[in-house]
Amino acid sequence: MQFIRQSEDFARARLAGSLSGYVFDVSQEELFGNTRGLQTVALARQVAMYLTHVSFGLSLARVANVFLRDRSTVAHACHLIEDKRDDPKFDEMLEALENAARAAPTPMMPH
């Protein structure tokens, strides 16, 4: 059961990463990489973590697990993204990403 939940978490994180990577033109390798990278990469990763947490309802600890980050790093990312929502264009873009993520069907994992 734990394995299936982790597989679903990874699938959701990949989807959030794909959406964020598409908007910011950042590869999955950069998003899930072990380095901080450029500011654009960091922002794309923060958006992906935020989407995974907010759109899919994963706890900060579960998001941290799939992004190979610390829970406090995910919390910081979510706060930063919330603060950026004061910008109407950023908020509109993020809302579109949230809607796209929420519209995705549940991952079909082998049982």
C-alpha positions as CSV (number, residue, x, y, z in Angstrom):
1,M,0.0,0.0,0.0
2,Q,2.8,2.4,0.9
3,F,4.5,1.7,-2.5
4,I,1.3,2.5,-4.4
5,R,0.9,5.8,-2.5
6,Q,4.5,6.7,-3.3
7,S,4.0,5.8,-7.0
8,E,0.9,8.0,-7.1
9,D,2.8,10.8,-5.4
10,F,5.6,10.6,-8.0
11,A,3.1,10.5,-10.8
12,R,1.4,13.6,-9.5
13,A,4.7,15.4,-9.0
14,R,5.8,14.6,-12.5
15,L,2.5,16.0,-13.9
16,A,3.0,19.2,-11.8
17,G,6.6,19.3,-13.0
18,S,5.5,18.9,-16.6
19,L,3.0,21.7,-16.3
20,S,5.5,24.0,-14.6
21,G,8.3,23.1,-16.9
22,Y,6.1,23.8,-19.9
23,V,5.3,27.3,-18.7
24,F,8.9,28.2,-17.6
25,D,10.7,26.2,-20.4
26,V,12.5,24.1,-17.8
27,S,13.3,20.4,-18.3
28,Q,12.3,17.6,-15.9
29,E,15.9,16.9,-15.2
30,E,16.4,20.5,-14.0
31,L,13.2,20.5,-12.0
32,F,14.0,17.3,-10.2
33,G,17.7,17.8,-10.1
34,N,19.8,18.1,-7.0
35,T,21.1,21.6,-7.7
36,R,19.5,25.0,-7.2
37,G,20.3,26.1,-10.7
38,L,19.1,29.3,-12.3
39,Q,16.4,31.5,-10.8
40,T,14.0,30.4,-13.5
41,V,14.6,26.8,-12.6
42,A,14.1,27.5,-8.9
43,L,10.8,29.3,-9.6
44,A,9.6,26.5,-11.8
45,R,10.5,24.0,-9.1
46,Q,8.7,26.1,-6.5
47,V,5.6,26.2,-8.7
48,A,5.7,22.5,-9.3
49,M,6.0,21.8,-5.5
50,Y,3.2,24.3,-4.8
51,L,0.9,22.5,-7.4
52,T,1.7,19.1,-6.0
53,H,0.8,20.3,-2.5
54,V,-2.3,22.5,-3.4
55,S,-3.8,20.8,-6.4
56,F,-3.3,17.2,-5.3
57,G,-3.5,17.7,-1.6
58,L,-0.2,16.0,-0.7
59,S,1.3,17.0,2.6
60,L,4.5,19.0,2.7
61,A,6.4,16.0,3.8
62,R,5.1,13.9,0.9
63,V,6.0,16.7,-1.6
64,A,9.4,17.0,0.0
65,N,9.9,13.2,-0.5
66,V,9.1,13.2,-4.2
67,F,11.2,16.3,-4.9
68,L,14.1,15.1,-2.8
69,R,13.9,18.2,-0.7
70,D,13.4,19.1,3.0
71,R,9.9,19.7,4.3
72,S,10.9,23.3,5.3
73,T,12.1,23.9,1.7
74,V,8.6,22.9,0.4
75,A,6.9,25.1,3.0
76,H,9.2,28.0,2.0
77,A,8.4,27.4,-1.7
78,C,4.6,27.4,-1.1
79,H,4.8,30.7,0.9
80,L,6.8,32.3,-1.9
81,I,4.3,31.2,-4.5
82,E,1.4,32.5,-2.4
83,D,3.1,35.8,-2.1
84,K,3.6,36.0,-5.9
85,R,-0.1,35.6,-6.4
86,D,-0.5,39.3,-5.7
87,D,0.6,39.8,-9.3
88,P,-2.6,39.4,-11.4
89,K,-0.7,37.8,-14.4
90,F,1.1,35.3,-12.2
91,D,-2.1,34.5,-10.3
92,E,-3.9,33.9,-13.7
93,M,-1.1,31.6,-14.9
94,L,-1.1,29.7,-11.6
95,E,-4.8,29.3,-11.6
96,A,-4.7,27.8,-15.1
97,L,-2.0,25.4,-14.0
98,E,-4.0,24.4,-10.9
99,N,-7.1,23.8,-13.0
100,A,-5.1,21.7,-15.5
101,A,-3.6,19.6,-12.6
102,R,-7.0,19.1,-11.0
103,A,-8.5,18.1,-14.3
104,A,-6.1,15.2,-14.7
105,P,-7.5,11.7,-13.9
106,T,-6.2,9.7,-11.0
107,P,-3.1,7.8,-11.9
108,M,-3.7,4.2,-12.9
109,M,-1.3,2.2,-10.9
110,P,-1.0,-1.6,-11.1
111,H,-2.5,-3.3,-8.1
